[in-house]
């Protein structure tokens, strides 16, 4: 049977050739045209399963070309539409093991993107131990000579460092056609433990520069994941998975009748426009697939007392003037960060009860929270819910089974035990904390931090460590959903030592993401500019921390970083001069004018994705109505942290729809030093007079300015 089953967007289909299914997307070579042996011509199956006793054919280290995958037979396909989502399911079966695999594809209407996951059920007579199950497999992509790989790295203080490279740099030409093979290795991205975005990033893309075709994917998991790109039959394949045995000590035994579901993978595919177009499609997909929240239409402005401000040392005396100053600047939420529960100055290994400090707040924490409300703001608090310090009373109040265990012993990481949210007592404790803080203290915002990584997982109950971790990861998402079900108006910020867990599993549920813990304003721009490749622009909360000892240009520089998405305000506003406060208040007004655009905007990068030491960095945001903003930073000396001669000028290429627009400097409006002129080539020439780091926000309005949002 040969057939093409259309799905959602007209460019997406499931192709069936010689009785075997292959997922086809724009720019992929039809499987039947691949010039190899007959048994290989149909390409890789859309599901690959590695199991004990059923390895790979041929041998290698890839997570494709598995014996089970090669045997899968198509039983049936079904299509459906639920609301604005198209759904395609393909049922496949392995006649040897009896495993039944259902590939489920979901695509929001009008979006050139899909979500893929696989459900596996053991319909055989014997148990089967799974070692990896793919969520998405694409074969028949253009060859490595024709592709660029855009991949990223993150570290604490150095998040979202994406870079394009020729794919052939990572996949050397091995002469596979001469040797009659498909290769054994691949270029791999993966991570371990619960910091899903520490190290390699689960978001990456393949781009064909000659045509503009692009494929951008994200593994949507708050734990270990794996993706790989390899050469096969003169073309390229992509496989994306959740935890695997090789990477994450994950294995799952399915007894007859038992089932397992993979983690989701999102994929955007475009036929022109390159990375910017793929990022636009992925942005639309993220908005369509996230959990709705009342804040989606407001994106309230948050002031947080931590970064370069109180730094985890809040007291009533320090907070009250800061609350007043934040309200005067226009903040709508005031979050008290770490330290509000601390009695003795040694809080790291004693966290877990989350009771307000009596020594820091002699009149009670409610004195400060009431002041926040009286100033018209919503009060917020910092929490690190998944950990319990070794000195905390909760370490003995909760049963041992409520914590991660290895070899029968509670696991300790940096003087903290780690809660296992599969256990009802662990969930009950956290629910009682949140309900008390919301119900008794009127907290409407939580910054959820996460500063430890417990490694492979927990072996409680005889499971593999990776299976235990996957169960906890999913229970954690369930706990977050339960909090929002009970308190639908509460806002939850995703933070994890900055952005060590900025995956879409978390971001599809939470309202905003701290993009970094970076305290140096000169090193922050490449992080803020690249963040929208991993998250929605309105979720990308980049810190702005103006100080009284900064020059005007330094204050503007850090505020422009915050304006590149969702302004996340901090700084000792209570010590600043009126002229300095006017610069802050102006940035807040501009943010409130921009945010209606930002909530609908897609990102683009006129100068390309930023490198860490770039002297010029630019992020563009444009919405469907045509409004566009450019946030542009100049860092003289071509390295963050250096000062040198004037940065000179730069030409910004513009997308065709923005060429010829009027341009104005939206922030700051009164300060000079920048000249913006259109060129005959359709770009903008920016000339800077200042000899120090400087930044501006440019507005390209069309057809008219929006009212404040």
TORVEX-449641 format. One record per atom (N, C-alpha, C): x, y, z. Coordinates in steps of 0.1 Angstrom, whole numbers, plus 5000, padded with zeros to 4 digits. Each point is the difference from the previous one (the first is absolute). Example, Ala and Ser with C-alpha at 12.3 -4.5 7.8 and 13.67 -1.06 7.14 Angstrom:
513249435078
499150125000
500950125000
499650114993
500950115000
499250115008
//
This chain:
500849885000
499250125000
500950125000
499850104990
500750125000
498950115001
500250105010
499150105002
500650125007
499450124998
500450125008
498850045008
500250015013
498850035009
500350145004
499250104995
500250145004
499650025015
500650115006
499850015014
500250155003
499050075006
500150135004
500450104988
501150065001
500550084989
500249914988
499750064989
500149924987
501449944998
501050065006
501449964997
500449885009
499249965009
500349895009
499249884996
500749885000
499349884997
500849885005
499249895001
500649875003
500149924987
501249974996
500149934987
500249855002
499249924993
500049865002
500649944987
501249935001
500649944988
500349865003
499649914991
500349865002
499549955013
498850055004
499449955013
500650065012
501050094999
500750065012
499850155000
499750065012
499850145001
501350085001
500050124995
501150095001
499450145002
500450075010
499550145002
500750094989
499250074992
500550094990
499750145003
501050094999
499850145003
500750084988
499750135000
500650084989
501549984999
500549994987
501449994998
500649865001
499249905004
500549875002
499949924987
501049934997
500049914988
499149895002
499049984990
499149885002
500849875002
499549925009
500849885004
500249914988
499049994991
500149914989
501150034990
500650125000
501050044991
501449985005
500249965013
501349985005
500849894993
501250034995
500749904992
500849905008
499349915007
500749905007
499249864998
500549915008
499449864998
498550015003
499349914994
498550005000
499550015014
500649925009
499449995014
500250145007
500950094995
500250125007
499450124993
499449984988
499550114992
498950085007
499249945009
498950075006
500450085011
501350015004
500550095010
499749945014
500350085010
499849965014
498650015003
499549915009
498650005005
499850125009
498850055002
499750115008
500249975015
500249885004
500149965014
501249905000
500950035010
501249915002
500049955015
500149875002
500049955014
501249915002
500850035010
501149925004
499649925012
500149875000
499649925011
501049895003
500049965012
500949895004
499749874992
501049954993
499849884992
499750044986
499850124997
499650054986
500850134998
501249994994
500950114999
499950084987
501150034994
500050084988
500449914988
499650054988
500449934988
500250114989
501350044997
501249945005
500450055014
501149955005
500550045014
500550154999
499950065011
500450145001
499650065013
500150135001
499750075012
498850094998
499450004988
498850084998
498849955006
499050085001
498749965005
499049984989
500549964988
499249964989
500549874995
499449954989
500349874994
499949895010
499050015008
499849895011
499349884993
500249895006
499349884995
498550005002
499550065011
498650015002
499450104989
500750124999
499550094990
499949954986
501049924996
500049944987
498949904997
499549945011
498949904999
498650065001
499950135004
498750055002
499150004987
498849955002
499150004989
498850105003
499650074989
498950095002
498749935001
499250025010
498749945002
498950094995
500050135004
499050094995
500450145004
499450104993
500250145003
498750065002
499950105009
498750075003
500450155001
499150084995
500150155001
498850055008
500250115007
499050065008
500250155001
499150075005
500150145003
499350035013
500750055010
499550035013
500250155002
498950085000
500250145000
500850054988
501150085003
500850054989
501249914998
500049885004
501249914999
499749884991
500849984990
500049894991
500849885007
499449884999
500749895007
500149894990
501149944999
500249874991
500649905009
499549885000
500549885007
500349894990
501249955002
500449884992
500449895009
499249894999
500249885008
500949904993
501149965007
501049914994
500249885010
500449894995
500249885008
501249924996
500849965010
501149914998
499549855002
500049924990
499549865001
500949925009
501250035003
500949925008
499750025015
500150135004
499850035015
498550025003
499250034991
498650035003
499950155004
501050084999
499950145004
499150074989
499150085005
499250084992
500450155002
500450074990
500450145001
499050094993
499550105007
499150104993
500850135000
500350054988
500550134997
498950105000
500050105009
499050105001
500650134996
499450064990
500450144995
498950105002
500350115006
499050105002
500650134995
499150074992
500450134993
498950105002
500450125006
499050105001
499650054987
498750044998
499650044987
500750134995
500450004988
500750124994
501450015004
500649915007
501450015005
500849884993
501150044994
500949904993
500949935011
499449945009
500749935011
499249895006
500649915006
499349885006
500649965013
499349935008
500549935012
499949854997
501149935003
500149864998
500249935013
499449895003
500349915010
499549864997
500549905007
499749864997
499549935012
499049924999
499449915010
500449864997
500649935009
500449864998
499249915009
499449894995
499349915008
500549864997
500249925011
500549864998
498849914998
499749964988
498949914997
500549864998
501349985003
500649864999
499749925013
500849895000
499849905012
501150015010
501150074996
501150015009
500450155003
500650025012
500450145003
501150044990
500050134998
501050074991
500650125007
501350005001
500750115006
500450104990
499550125001
500350114990
501250075005
500950034990
501250085003
500050144994
499250024990
499750134994
498849994991
499250104999
498950014991
500050144994
500050014987
500150134994
498650075001
500050135001
498850084998
499850054986
501250034993
499950054986
501249954993
499849954988
501049964991
499750064986
501050074994
499950054986
501149954992
499849944989
501049964991
499850074986
501150004992
499850064987
500250155000
500650065010
500350145000
501250024990
500250134996
501150024991
501449955006
501049984992
501249955004
500850105009
500949955008
500850095008
500750124993
500449974988
500750114992
499050124998
498749985001
499150114997
499350065012
500449965012
499350045012
500950075010
499450095007
500650065012
499349945012
500849975011
499449965013
500150125009
498850045005
499950105010
499849945014
501050005008
499849935013
500550105011
499749965013
500350105010
500649935013
500650085008
500649965013
499550105010
499949955012
499750095012
500849965011
500350105008
500749985013
499450105009
500349995013
499650105010
500750134996
499350114998
500550134996
500350014986
499949894992
500350004986
499049924992
498750045002
498949924994
499850034985
499349914993
499550034986
501150044990
501149935000
501150034991
499849924987
499250044991
499849934987
501050044990
500349914991
500950034989
499749914988
500150064988
499849924987
501449944996
500049884995
501249944995
499749914988
500849994990
499849914989
499949865006
498949934997
499849865005
501249914997
500650024988
501249924996
501150025010
500150115008
501150015010
499949895010
498849965003
499849905011
499849864994
499649994987
499849874994
500949994988
501349955001
500950004989
499549904989
500550034988
499649924989
500849875001
499349895003
500749875003
499949914987
499550054989
499949924988
499049885002
498950035006
499049895003
499549934988
499950074989
499549934988
501049904995
501350035002
501049904996
499949875008
499850035013
500049885010
498749935001
498950064994
498749935000
499450005014
500350095008
499550015014
499250135002
499550015012
499250125004
500750085011
501249955004
500750075011
499649945014
500850035010
499849955013
499850115011
500550124997
500050105009
499150124996
499950105009
499150114997
500550125009
499650124997
500250125008
498850005010
500450005013
499049985011
499950125009
498850035004
499750095011
499349925010
500450025013
499349935011
500350075013
499349965010
500250055013
499749905010
500450025013
499849905010
499350075012
499349925008
499550065013
498850094997
499850095010
498850085000
500250154995
501350034997
500250134993
500049974985
498850024995
499849964986
500750084990
500450125004
500750104990
501350045006
500749925008
501350025004
501049934991
500850074992
500849934990
499450024987
499749894993
499450004987
498550045002
499450064989
498650045000
499149914992
498849985005
499049914993
499450074988
500450124997
499550074988
501150014990
499849964988
501050014989
499350004987
500850034989
499450014987
501049954989
499449964989
500849984988
499450104989
500950074994
499750104990
500749974987
499350014989
500649994986
500150144995
501250065001
500150144995
499650034986
500349904991
499750034986
498550024997
499249935008
498550014997
499350075011
500550015012
499350065011
499249905008
500049874995
499249905008
500749985013
499149975011
500649995013
499149915008
500649925010
499349915009
500550035014
499150065008
500450045014
499249915010
500849945009
499349915009
500350035015
499249955009
500250015014
499549885007
500849945009
499649895008
499350065012
498849965003
499250075010
500049925013
501150005007
500149925012
500850075010
499649995013
500750075011
501049915007
500549914992
501149905005
500949974988
500649885000
500949964990
499449994986
500750034990
499549994986
501249974991
499749974988
501049964990
499550034986
500950074992
499750014986
501349974992
499849954988
501249974992
499750034986
501150044993
499950034985
501249924994
499649924990
501149924994
499849994985
501049954993
500049984985
499549864997
499249994990
499549874996
499550004986
500649924991
499549994986
500150134993
501150075002
500350134993
499050115005
499349975011
499150105006
500250015014
499250075007
500150025015
498749965007
500249945012
498949965008
500050085013
498950015006
499850065014
499249905008
500549985012
499349925010
499950085013
498950015006
499850075013
499349915010
500649995012
499549915010
500050075014
499349935010
500150045014
501249935005
500049955013
501149935006
500249874994
501349964999
500449874994
500949935010
500249874998
500949925008
501450054999
500550044988
501450044999
500350135006
499050094999
500350145006
499650025014
498949935004
499350045013
499649885009
500749884997
499749895009
498549975000
499350024988
498649975000
499749874993
499249925006
499549884994
498649975006
499149954992
498649985005
499649864995
499749915010
499549874996
498450014999
499549954989
498649994998
499549865001
499349975010
499349865000
498950004990
499549884996
498950004991
498850085005
499650094991
498950095004
500450145005
501350015003
500450135005
500450104989
500050135003
500250104989
501150105005
500550074991
500950115002
499850114989
500150135004
500050114991
501250085001
500550044988
501250084999
499750145004
501150085002
499850155002
499750064986
499350115000
499750074987
501250064994
500050024987
501050074992
499250094991
500350135000
499450104990
500950024988
499450024989
500850014987
499350114992
500850104996
499550104990
500849974987
499250014989
500749974987
499550114990
500950074993
499650104991
500849984987
499450054989
500549984987
500950124995
499950115007
500850114997
500150095012
501050095000
500150095011
501149975010
500549874999
501149965009
499650005015
501050035008
499849995015
499050095005
500050134995
499050095005
498649954997
499749944989
498749954997
499649885008
501049915002
499849895009
499750045014
500750115005
499850055013
498650065002
499650064989
498650065000
499049895001
500249894992
499049895001
500149935014
501249995006
500049945013
499450095011
500250134998
499350095009
498549995000
499549994988
498549984998
499649875007
500849894998
499749875006
500050015015
501050075006
500150015014
498850075006
499550114993
498950075005
498749914999
499949924990
498849924998
500049885010
501249955004
500149885008
500150035015
500250125005
500250035014
498750005007
500149985013
498850015009
499650155001
498750024997
499550145001
500150055015
500250135001
500050065014
499550154998
499450055011
499550144999
501150104997
501349975004
501150094997
500450014986
499549904991
500450004986
499650134993
498950075004
499650124994
500550135007
500849985011
500550115008
501550015000
500649885003
501550005002
500450105010
499649995012
500250095011
501550035002
500350125003
501450045002
500549965015
501049935001
500549955013
501250085004
500150045013
501250045006
500449905010
501349965000
500549895009
501250075007
500049975013
501050075009
501449945000
500249894992
501349935001
501250064992
499950004987
501250014992
500750135001
501250005005
500850125002
499350105010
499149955008
499250085009
500149955014
499049935005
500249945014
500749875000
500149934989
500849884999
499749905011
498749975003
499749905010
500050045014
500050135002
500150065014
498850105003
498849954998
498950105002
499650025015
499750125003
499550035013
498950104999
499250025010
498950104999
500650144997
501150035007
500650134999
500550034985
500649904994
500550014986
498950004990
498949925003
499049984990
499050124998
499650065011
499050104999
500350114991
501250065001
500350114990
500149954986
500549874998
500149954987
498649974994
499149965008
498649974996
499450134994
500250115008
499550134996
500650054986
501349984999
500750044988
499649924988
499849875002
499649914989
498650044995
499150035010
498650044996
500050134992
500950095005
500150134993
500549994986
500849904998
500649974986
499049944991
498949945005
499049944992
499949845001
500749945010
500049865001
498649955004
499649884996
498749955003
500049885009
501249945001
500249885009
501350035008
500149985013
501250025007
500349865007
501149944996
500449875004
501250015010
499749955012
501149995010
500749874998
501350004997
500849894995
500549925012
501149934998
500549915010
500350075014
499849935011
500450045013
498850045009
498850014995
498950045008
499649915011
500549875000
499749905009
501249985010
501150074998
501249975007
500150075014
500449925010
500150055014
501450035004
501049924995
501350015006
501150034989
499650034988
501050034990
500749884993
499549885004
500649884994
498849924994
499450054990
498749954996
500149884989
501249994994
500149914989
499649865004
500549945011
499749875004
498949985010
499250115001
498949995009
498650034994
500050024986
498850034993
499049885000
498850024999
499049894999
498750035007
500050075011
498750035006
499350124994
500850104996
499450124994
499150085009
500550025012
499350095010
500750145000
499350115000
500650135000
501050025012
501150074998
500950035010
499550105010
500349975013
499550105010
501150105003
501349974998
501150095002
500150104989
499749964988
500150104988
498850095000
498849955005
498850084999
499450015014
500550095009
499550005014
498550025001
499550084990
498550025000
499349904992
500749894996
499349904991
500250034986
500149894992
500150024985
498850074994
498949995007
498850064994
500150155000
500850065009
500250155000
500550044986
501049924995
500550044986
499049964989
499449885001
499149964990
498850104999
499550055012
499050105000
500450134993
501350045002
500550124994
500049984985
500449884995
500049974986
498650024994
499049945007
498650014995
499550155001
500450075010
499550145002
500650084989
501149974994
500650074989
499549954986
499049925001
499349954987
500749894993
500949935007
500849894994
499649875006
500249894993
499849865004
501249955007
499949955013
501249955006
500449864995
501449984999
500549874996
501149965010
500349875000
501049945008
500849904992
501349985004
500949904994
499849875007
500049894992
499949875006
501049914992
500549905007
500849894994
499349875004
498949974995
499149905006
500549865000
500949964990
500349864999
501149955009
500550095008
501149955009
499750035015
500649925008
499950025015
501549995005
500450115008
501350005005
500249895010
501349965002
500349895009
499750045014
500050135004
499750055013
498550035002
499249994989
498650045001
499249905009
499150055008
499149915007
499249904990
499850054988
499349914990
500849884997
501350005001
500849884997
499649885009
499550035012
499649895008
498549985001
499250114996
498649995001
499449924988
500750004989
499549934988
500749865000
499349904995
500549865000
501249994990
500949915002
501249984991
499549984986
498949944998
499549974986
499650124992
499950125007
499650124994
501250074993
501249945001
501250064995
500749914990
500850064991
500849924991
500949915008
500249874995
500949915006
500949934990
501249975004
500949924992
500649905010
500049874995
500549895009
499450005013
498750045001
499349995013
500350125009
500750104996
500450115008
499450134994
499550095008
499550134995
501250074993
499750054988
501150074992
500250145006
501250045001
500350145005
500850074989
499650124997
500750084990
500150145006
501250055003
500350135006
499150025012
500149915009
499350015013
498550014999
499449944989
498650004999
499549864996
498949955006
499349894995
499150044989
499649914991
499250034988
498749925002
498950085000
498649945001
499749924987
499349895002
499549914989
498550034999
499650084990
498650045000
499149904995
500449874998
499149894999
499449965013
500650045011
499549965013
499050105005
498849955005
498950095004
500450105012
500949955009
500450095011
500850124995
500949974990
500750114994
499150114994
499149954992
499050094993
499250075010
499549925010
499250065011
500750125007
501249975003
500850115007
500150124991
500349994987
500250124992
498650074997
499049924999
498650064999
499750085012
500349955012
499650075012
500850135001
501350004995
500850125000
499450114991
499749964988
499550104990
498650055004
499149905005
498750055004
500050095012
501049985009
500150085012
500550144996
501050014991
500550134996
499050084992
499349934992
498950074992
498850035009
499649915007
498750025008
500250095012
501249985008
500250085012
500750134998
500850004989
500950124998
499750084987
499149954992
499650074988
501150004989
500949915000
501049994990
499449974986
500350074990
499549984987
501049974989
501349985005
501149984990
501049925007
500549894994
501149925005
501249994990
501150045005
501249974992
500549865004
499949904991
500449865003
501449984996
500949995009
501449984997
500449855002
501249974995
500449865001
501550004998
500849985011
501450025000
500949885002
499449884999
500849885000
499549914989
500949904997
499849904990
500349875006
499049915003
500349885007
500549894991
500350024988
500749904992
499049904993
500349884998
499249914992
498649985005
499750015013
498749985005
499949935013
498949915001
499849935012
499749864997
500549915009
499849854997
498949955009
499350085007
498949955009
499149914993
499749895006
499049904994
500749914990
501350005000
500649904991
500150044985
499650134997
500050044986
501450054997
500250014987
501350074996
499950145004
501250065003
500150145004
499350094991
500249984987
499450084990
498549994999
499449885002
498649995001
499450075012
500749995011
499550075012
500050154998
501150054993
500050144997
498950054991
499849924989
498950034991
498750015007
499749905009
498850015008
499950125008
501150045006
500050125008
499850134991
500750004989
499850114990
498550024997
499449894997
498650024996
499150035012
500349955012
499350045012
500250155003
501250054997
500250145002
499150094992
499949964987
499150074991
498649995005
499649895005
498749985005
499750095012
501150015009
499850095012
499850144996
500850054990
499950144995
498650024995
499449914992
498750014995
499050005011
500249925010
499150015012
500050135007
501250065001
500050135006
499250104992
500250004987
499250104992
498549964999
499749885001
498649965001
499350065012
500749995012
499450055012
500150155001
501150064994
500250155001
500250054986
499050014992
500150044986
500650134997
499950095010
500550144998
501550025004
500549905007
501450015005
501049984988
501050095000
501149994990
501149925005
500649914991
501149925004
501250034990
501150045006
501250034993
500949875000
500549974988
501049894999
501450055001
500749955011
501450045002
500749885004
501349984996
500849895004
501450034999
500550065011
501450064999
500150084987
499150094998
499950084988
499049934991
500649934990
499149934990
500549864997
500349925011
500549874998
498949904997
498750055000
498949914997
498950084992
500550054988
499150094992
499449924989
499649875002
499449924990
498550034998
499449954989
498650034998
499149925008
500449895006
499149935010
499750105011
501050075005
499750105010
499350134995
500550044988
499650134995
498649994994
499549884997
498649994995
499050015012
500550005012
499250015012
500250125008
501250065000
500350125008
500050124992
499950125007
499750124993
501250084995
501149995007
501250074996
501349925004
501150044994
501249935002
501150105003
500749985011
501350085002
501049954990
500650094992
500949964990
501449985004
500450055012
501449985005
500150055014
501149965007
500450065012
501250104998
500350044988
501150084996
499950145007
501050045008
500050125007
500750114993
500749974990
500850104992
499150054989
499650125000
499150054989
500649994986
501450014999
500649994987
500049864994
499949905009
500049864995
498649954997
499050085004
498649954999
499450004986
500350104991
499350014987
500049884991
501149924999
499949884991
499049905006
499849995013
499149915006
498650054997
499750135003
498650054998
499649994985
501050034991
499650004986
499749874994
500749895005
499849874995
498949925007
499550055012
499049935008
498849974992
499450084991
498849974993
500149884990
501249954998
500149874992
499649885009
500050025013
499649895009
498650025007
499550124999
498850035008
499350124993
498750025004
499250114995
500650135004
500050104991
500650135004
499350065013
498749985002
499450055012
500349925012
500649894999
500549925011
501450035004
500850064991
501450025002
500350125009
500149975013
500250105010
501550035003
500550104993
501450035002
500250125010
500949985009
500250105011
500550134995
499450115006
500550144998
500250045015
501250045003
500350045014
500850135001
499350114997
500750135000
500450035015
501150085001
500650045013
500350155000
500150055012
500350145002
501450044995
500949905001
501450034996
500349984985
498949974992
500249994986
499950134992
500650014989
499850114991
498649984993
499650114993
498749994993
500149894990
501149994992
500149904990
500049865006
500649985012
500049875006
498649965005
499250105005
498649985004
499249964988
500250074989
499249974988
500449864994
501349975001
500449874995
499349895007
500050005013
499449895007
498550004998
499450124999
498550004998
499649954986
500950034990
499749944987
500049855000
500949945008
500149865001
498649945005
499550075010
498749965005
498950024990
500150104991
499050034990
500049904989
501049914999
500049904990
499249885003
498750035002
499149895004
499150055012
500149935011
499250045012
500950065010
499950135002
500850085009
499949945015
501249965005
500149945014
500850105008
499450095007
500650115006
500649975014
501250055003
500650005013
500850135002
500950005010
500850115002
499650095011
501050075006
499750095012
499350134995
498849994996
499250114996
499950105011
500049965013
499850085011
501250095003
501149984993
501250095002
500350084988
499250004990
500350074988
499550144999
500750084992
499650144999
498750014991
499350125000
498850014993
500349984985
501150064995
500349984986
500249864996
500649925009
500249864997
498749925001
499250045009
498649945001
499250034988
500250124994
499350034988
500349914989
501349964999
500449904989
499349875003
499949965012
499449875004
498550014996
499350115004
498650014998
499750014985
500950064992
499850004986
500149864994
501049925004
500149874996
498749925003
499550025012
498749935004
498950044991
499950134997
498950044991
500249944986
501249994995
500349944987
499649855000
500449945011
499749855001
498549984999
499250095007
498649985000
499450034986
500650094993
499650024986
500449884991
501149945003
500549894991
499349875003
499549985012
499749865003
498849944992
499150094996
499049944991
500649954987
501050074995
500749954988
500849875003
500750005012
500849895004
499249875001
498850025006
499149885002
499649934987
500150074989
499649944987
501249994991
501250045004
501150024992
500749864997
500750004989
501049904997
501450065000
501049925004
501450065000
500749994987
500950094998
500949994988
501350075004
501149964993
501350055004
500750064988
499950134998
500650074988
501549984998
500749985011
501449975000
500449865002
499049914999
500249865003
500049985015
499949875004
500149975015
501350055006
499950065012
501150065006
501149905004
501350044999
501149935006
500350075013
500749925009
500250055013
500750145001
501050014990
500950125001
499650104989
498949994994
499650104989
500050145005
500550094992
499950145003
498650064998
499349954990
498750054997
499049885001
498950015007
499049905002
498750064997
499149934993
498750054997
498949895001
498950035006
498849915000
498950084995
499349954990
498850064994
498749925005
499050085002
498749945004
498950074991
499249924992
499050054992
498749925001
498950075000
498749945002
499349994987
498949924999
499349984987
499450134994
499750105009
499550124995
501050094994
501349965001
501150084994
500850085009
499650025012
500950085010
501349925002
501150075001
501249935003
500950095009
500849935008
501050065009
501349944998
501150085000
501349955000
500750045013
500649905007
500850035012
501449984996
500850115001
501450004995
501050045010
501049925002
501150035010
501350024992
500850095005
501450024995
500949985012
501049914998
500949975010
501450024994
500650125002
501350034993
501149915005
500949974991
501149915003
499749864996
498849974995
499649874995
500149895010
499950045013
500049895011
499350065012
499149935005
499350045012
501050035011
499750115008
500950035011
501150104996
500250034987
501150094996
499550134997
500950105001
499650134995
501150054990
499650074990
500950044990
499650124992
500550024988
499550114992
498649994995
499550104994
498650004996
499749884991
498849945002
499649884993
499850024986
499950134995
499950024986
498549984995
499949934989
498749984994
499849854996
498749974997
499649874996
498850014991
499949924990
498949994991
499149885004
498750035002
499149905004
499149964988
500249884995
499149954989
498649995006
499050044992
498649985005
499249904991
499149935006
499149924992
499250094990
499749944988
499450084990
498850085004
499149955009
498850075005
500350125008
501350015005
500350125009
500850104992
500449974988
500850104992
499150124997
500650125002
499350124996
499150065012
500049935011
499250055011
500750125006
499150085007
500650115008
500649935012
501050065006
500749955011
500250115011
499749975012
500250095011
500749935011
500850085008
500649945012
498950015011
499549885004
499049995010
500550025014
501249955003
500650025013
501550014999
500650105007
499350125006
499850104989
499050085001
499650104990
500950135000
500450045012
500750135002
501549994998
500649895002
501549995000
500549984986
501050084996
500649994987
501049894999
500950024990
501249914999
499749894990
498849994994
499749894990
499450074988
500549954988
499450054988
499549874992
498850014995
499349894993
499650054987
500649934989
499750054986
499749884991
499050004992
499849894990
501150014989
500349884995
500949994989
499349964987
500750024989
499449974987
499849844999
500749935008
499949854999
498949955009
499250095006
498949965008
500349975015
501250035004
500449975014
499950135008
500350005012
500250115009
501450025004
500650124998
501350025004
500050085014
500649935010
500050055013
501450065003
500150125004
501250065004
500050055014
501049965008
500050035014
501250095003
499750115008
501150095004
500649965013
499349935009
500549985013
501249905000
500950035009
501249915001
499849905011
498849975004
499849905011
498849914995
499849895006
498949924997
498750085000
499249974990
498850084998
498949914993
498850035002
498949934995
498850094997
499149964991
498850074997
498949904996
498850045001
498849934994
499550084989
499949944988
499550074988
498649954997
499150084995
498649974997
499850024985
499549904993
499650014986
498549985000
499250115002
498549985001
499349984987
498949925000
499249984989
498749925004
498850044997
499750134993
500050125009
499949975014
499950105009
500549955014
500450085009
500449965013
498849935007
500349915008
499049945009
499850085013
498849995006
499950065013
500849925010
500350065012
500749935010
499449865003
500849905002
499449865003
500149965014
//
